[in-house]
Amino acid sequence: MIIQHSTLNIQHSVSDMIIRAAHDNDVDDIAAIVADFARQGHLLPRTVDNIRASLQQWMLAEVDGRIVGIGSLFPMGAGLIEVRSIAVLAEYRSLGAGAAIVQALVDEAKRRGYASVFALTRAVPFFERLGFEITLKDNFPEKVWRDCVICPLYHACDETAVVRPLR
């Protein structure tokens, strides 16, 4: 299947996309995507040092050697892990990179033995298509006290909690 993006005249097939774990030489590319999406208000900022320290938690979508999407896991407790920092460059979204990244992260969470995975998101229908269900943020106090308190939208949060059991 070939997909043409008329505004950018980019053509790629789904088979051109690779989902893989991040490597040391990916840190700057990941940081650039995170910074761009953070400026847009879609992600919380992450420092290069934070990304480097958590590199084993990141999955990437790559097309023709270019990182076009990112996502990471963050353990919250013995049985709970978060899917976070999902971002795909606009011209590659219709290839299914976001869904492929999330599925790779879910598969990794299962492999590690987690009972459930959750996310805070504005893209609820996207996550519902991937088997997540809406739940209450109150179910994740670890997240609220760790990340939410530093978010500029903390008192006017527009994100929804979603969860997916893994067992």
Secondary structure, DSSP 8 states (H G I E B T S, - for coil): -EEEETTTTEEEEGGGEEEEE--GGGHHHHHHHHHHHHHTTSS----HHHHHHTGGGEEEEEETTEEEEEEEEEE-SSSEEEEEEEEE-GGGGGGTHHHHHHHHHHHHHHHTT-SEEEEEES-HHHHHHTT-EEE-GGG-HHHHHHTGGGSTTGGG---EEEEEE--
